[in-house]
Amino acid sequence: MSHFSQIKTQIRNLPALESALADLELPYKAGPHPVRGYQGQTQTAEVVIEQENGYDIGFSKQGEAYELVADMDFWAQNWSVNRFLEKVTQRYAYHTVVSTTADQGFQVTEQKENADGTIQLVVQRWSS
């Protein structure tokens, strides 16, 4: 019986996910790489965050999106699972917006982090 839990996300862009993890100073291994779980069980993921307790967190591609994969009994992050996903998703969204707008010829001219943790961006495109 597997002890792994899978949590669906809206994360679809691997480079933006990797940038989000880097922003949060979460060292990761680019995959495919095994996620270590209970009693030596493993599951393959495209991104793996090793934890000091020997049990890993991964992001595994399922269809169009990546799912968080981990044995929740051995969660050893500073944040709860929900808070972890909120932080990763916020940084992922930031990188997705910056990348998409850059592809359309825009650049970030102003960035502000609000007291509630939201990020406000102003983008601008110069036309000739």
PyMOL commands that set and color helices and strands:
alter all, ss='L'
color gray80, all
select helices_A, chain A and resi 14-23+38-40+72-74+81-103
alter helices_A, ss='H'
color red, helices_A
select strands_A, chain A and resi 5-7+29-36+42-49+57-62+65-70+107-113+119-124
alter strands_A, ss='S'
color yellow, strands_A
deselect
rebuild
show_as cartoon
